[in-house]
Amino acid sequence: MTTYLDYFELTQEPFSNAPVSRFYYNSAQHSQALTRLMHAVGYMKGLSILVGDIGAGKTTLARRMLDSLPESEYEAALLVIIHSGITAQWLLRRIALQLGVENPAQEKLALLSQLYQRLLQIYESGKKAVVLIDEAQMLETREIMEEFRGLLNLEVPERKLISFVFFGLPEIEKNLKLDPPLAQRVALRYKLEPFTAESTEAYVKHRLRLAGCPRMPFTPEALLAVHQHSGGTPRVINTLCDNALFEAFLVREESIDAELVHRIGTNLGLQGGSAAPLAGERAGAPATSLPRTANTKIDLAEIDRYLEGLGKL
């Protein structure tokens, strides 16, 4: 059966919204963000923040950063927050597990002692402990913010024993204000802005090239329409372009024009310059979040099993 991949001579999907490292697009601002974040953890500055709107590429950048931290120099981990109902105790245990603490204690003081000893081991081995926190806007309690402040107070005369990087929506700033002393400890802030029209075009061409596309199926006008309807948001660019390739395949058109992109954008409910969340998305919630209702008691063991299933330990 012929697919749109066959029709456009593609070796794989060019516009999947799954975080595929091969398709990472090192835009000027992504490069600047990564350079700054790497500097912050390299010098163990403590807490760094990277914010961006929905679909801006924060998770992709977080994974790129994790891959960029040499194992010979860093004990690094990526923790994805999948529910805003987690407790400070659960978070401490998860961080301890990520950094190699075996059998973390249930009692807080014992757990903190274990974590401190493990951080000392990492320091004495010549490495640096770094934890990247994705979907950090879901850390919504003062208790959790206070725990991060406490961990950042763990240090030796030369430097801090652990650094954190928060990746998330702009609401992170509001959450930090729950603990003003922690907000004062932010060593670096960087915001991912939407792509310009030029960056959108370069991004689309980049992904098509990596997918083996032998020619450019989008007209210049179509690329401008993609930028208009997506507002320069990478995730929405992917959705528009994927739909455009499929629709062009259905009618056996070799060229994708602006009219087709406008029609797809309208069908998806995207208004020029202000892309609305796509179906299944809502502001502040990742696609992997668990169901939440006002009367639901959170089963943290279920969250642990979920993360194990994703292979994120």
C-alpha positions in Angstrom: 0.0 0.0 0.0 1.4 3.4 -1.0 1.8 6.0 1.7 2.7 9.6 1.7 6.2 8.7 2.6 6.5 6.6 -0.6 4.8 9.4 -2.6 7.3 12.1 -1.5 10.2 9.6 -1.3 10.7 10.0 2.4 12.7 7.5 4.5 10.7 8.4 7.7 8.1 10.8 9.0 9.7 14.3 8.9 7.2 16.0 11.1 6.4 13.6 13.9 5.9 15.4 17.2 7.7 12.6 19.1 11.1 14.0 20.5 13.4 12.3 18.0 16.9 13.5 18.6 17.9 13.0 15.0 15.6 15.8 13.9 16.9 18.3 16.5 17.0 21.7 14.9 19.8 23.8 16.3 18.3 27.2 15.8 20.2 30.3 16.8 18.1 30.7 20.0 18.3 26.9 20.8 22.0 27.1 20.4 22.2 30.1 22.7 20.0 28.5 25.3 22.0 25.3 25.4 25.3 27.2 25.6 24.1 29.2 28.6 22.6 26.2 30.4 25.8 24.1 29.8 27.8 27.0 31.2 25.5 27.2 34.3 25.8 23.5 35.1 29.5 23.4 34.2 30.2 26.0 36.9 27.5 24.5 39.3 25.6 27.7 39.5 22.7 26.1 41.2 19.3 26.8 39.6 18.7 27.6 36.0 15.3 28.2 34.3 14.3 27.7 30.7 10.7 28.7 29.8 8.7 28.7 26.6 5.1 28.4 25.5 3.3 25.1 24.7 5.1 23.4 21.8 8.2 25.6 21.8 10.6 22.7 22.0 11.5 22.6 25.7 11.4 18.9 26.1 13.5 18.4 22.9 16.0 20.8 24.3 16.0 19.1 27.7 16.8 15.8 26.1 19.4 17.4 23.9 21.1 18.8 27.0 21.0 15.5 28.8 22.7 13.9 25.8 25.3 16.7 25.7 26.5 16.2 29.3 29.5 13.8 29.2 29.1 10.8 31.4 32.8 11.1 32.4 32.1 14.6 33.9 28.5 14.5 35.1 26.1 12.3 37.0 23.0 13.6 35.2 19.4 12.7 35.1 16.1 14.0 33.5 13.0 13.9 35.6 9.6 14.5 33.9 6.9 15.8 36.2 3.7 14.1 35.0 1.3 15.3 37.7 0.9 18.4 39.8 -0.2 16.3 42.8 3.2 15.0 43.7 4.5 15.6 47.2 7.9 16.9 48.3 8.7 13.5 49.8 8.0 11.7 46.6 10.2 14.3 44.7 13.1 13.8 47.1 13.0 10.0 46.7 12.8 10.3 42.9 15.8 12.6 42.8 17.7 10.2 45.1 16.9 7.3 42.8 17.9 9.2 39.7 21.3 10.0 41.2 21.9 6.4 42.3 20.8 6.2 45.9 19.9 2.6 46.6 16.8 1.9 48.7 15.9 5.5 49.5 14.6 5.8 53.1 11.0 6.7 53.8 11.9 9.0 56.7 12.8 12.4 55.5 15.9 13.1 57.6 17.3 9.7 56.7 16.6 10.3 53.0 18.3 13.7 53.1 21.3 12.1 54.7 21.5 9.4 52.0 21.2 12.0 49.3 23.9 14.2 50.9 26.3 11.2 51.2 25.6 10.3 47.5 26.3 13.8 46.4 29.6 13.8 48.3 30.5 10.5 46.5 29.7 12.1 43.2 31.8 15.2 44.1 34.7 13.1 45.3 34.7 11.1 42.1 35.3 14.3 40.2 31.8 14.5 38.7 29.0 17.0 38.9 25.5 16.2 39.9 22.8 17.7 37.6 19.1 17.1 37.5 17.0 18.4 34.7 13.3 18.9 35.5 10.9 18.8 32.6 7.3 20.2 32.9 8.5 22.1 36.0 5.4 24.3 36.0 3.6 21.4 37.6 5.7 21.9 40.8 2.9 24.0 42.4 3.5 23.9 46.2 5.6 26.0 48.5 6.8 22.8 50.3 8.3 21.6 47.0 10.0 24.9 46.4 11.4 24.9 49.9 12.9 21.4 49.3 14.7 22.6 46.2 16.1 25.5 48.2 17.3 23.1 50.8 19.0 20.9 48.3 20.7 23.9 46.7 22.1 24.7 50.2 24.1 21.4 50.1 27.6 22.5 49.2 31.3 22.1 49.9 33.7 25.1 50.3 34.4 25.2 46.5 30.9 24.9 45.1 27.4 23.5 45.3 26.9 19.8 45.3 23.9 19.8 42.9 22.5 21.9 40.1 19.0 21.9 38.8 17.6 23.1 35.4 13.8 23.7 35.2 12.2 23.4 31.8 8.5 24.5 31.6 5.8 27.0 30.9 6.1 30.6 32.1 4.0 29.7 35.1 7.3 28.5 36.6 7.9 32.1 37.6 4.7 32.2 39.7 5.6 29.0 41.4 9.1 30.2 42.3 7.5 33.2 44.1 6.0 30.7 46.6 9.5 30.7 48.1 11.1 34.1 47.6 14.6 32.9 48.8 14.6 30.2 46.1 13.6 32.8 43.4 16.6 34.8 44.4 18.8 31.7 43.8 18.0 31.6 40.1 21.4 31.9 38.4 20.1 31.9 34.8 16.8 32.5 33.0 16.2 32.0 29.3 13.0 32.1 27.2 12.4 30.3 24.0 10.6 32.6 21.6 8.5 31.5 18.6 10.3 31.0 15.3 10.5 33.9 12.8 9.3 33.3 9.3 12.9 32.7 8.2 13.5 30.2 11.0 10.2 28.4 10.2 11.3 27.9 6.6 14.8 26.7 7.7 13.2 24.3 10.2 10.8 22.8 7.7 13.6 22.3 5.1 15.9 20.8 7.9 13.4 18.1 8.8 12.6 17.3 5.2 16.2 17.0 4.3 16.9 14.6 7.2 13.9 12.5 6.2 15.5 12.0 2.8 13.1 14.3 0.8 14.8 14.8 -2.7 12.9 18.0 -3.4 11.1 20.8 -1.7 7.3 20.1 -1.9 6.2 23.4 -0.1 6.1 26.6 -2.2 7.5 29.8 -0.6 3.9 31.0 -0.1 3.0 27.8 1.6 5.9 28.2 4.0 4.7 31.7 4.9 1.2 30.3 5.5 2.7 27.6 7.8 4.4 30.4 9.8 1.2 32.4 9.9 -1.0 29.6 11.2 1.6 28.2 13.6 2.7 31.4 15.1 6.3 30.0 14.8 5.6 27.2 17.3 7.6 24.1 16.3 4.9 21.5 17.5 2.2 23.3 15.4 4.5 23.6 12.4 5.0 19.8 12.6 1.2 19.2 12.7 0.5 21.6 9.8 3.3 20.2 7.6 2.4 16.6 8.3 -1.2 17.2 7.4 -0.2 19.1 4.3 2.0 16.2 3.0 -0.8 13.7 3.6 -3.5 15.8 2.0 -1.3 16.5 -1.0 -0.7 12.7 -1.3 -4.4 12.0 -1.3 -5.0 14.2 -4.3 -1.7 13.3 -5.9 -0.3 16.8 -5.9 3.5 17.1 -6.0 3.5 20.7 -4.8 1.9 22.1 -1.6 0.6 25.6 -2.0 -0.6 28.3 0.5 -4.3 27.5 -0.2 -3.9 24.0 1.1 -2.0 25.1 4.2 -4.7 27.8 4.9 -7.4 25.2 4.6 -5.6 22.8 7.0 -5.0 25.6 9.4 -8.6 26.6 9.4 -9.7 23.0 9.9 -7.4 22.6 12.9 -8.8 25.8 14.4 -5.5 27.7 14.1 -5.7 31.4 13.8 -2.9 33.3 12.0 -0.2 34.3 14.5 -1.9 32.8 17.5 -2.0 29.0 17.4 -4.6 27.5 19.8 -3.8 24.3 21.6 -4.4 21.3 19.4 -7.0 18.6 20.2 -6.1 16.8 23.4 -3.9 19.6 24.7 -4.6 22.1 27.4 -2.4 24.9 28.8 -0.2 23.7 31.7 -0.6 19.9 31.1 1.7 17.6 29.2 0.4 14.9 26.9 1.6 12.3 29.4 -0.2 13.7 32.5 -2.4 11.4 34.5 -6.2 12.2 34.9 -6.9 14.7 37.7 -10.1 15.6 39.4 -10.8 17.7 42.4 -11.7 14.7 44.5 -9.1 12.3 43.3 -6.4 11.1 45.8 -3.1 10.8 43.9 -1.5 7.4 43.9 2.2 8.2 43.9 3.1 4.5 43.5 1.1 4.6 40.3 3.1 7.5 39.1 6.3 5.5 39.9 5.1 2.6 37.9 4.2 4.9 35.0 7.6 6.4 34.9 9.2 3.0 35.0 7.1 1.9 32.1 8.3 4.9 30.1 11.9 4.0 30.9 12.6 7.3 32.6 14.3 6.0 35.7 
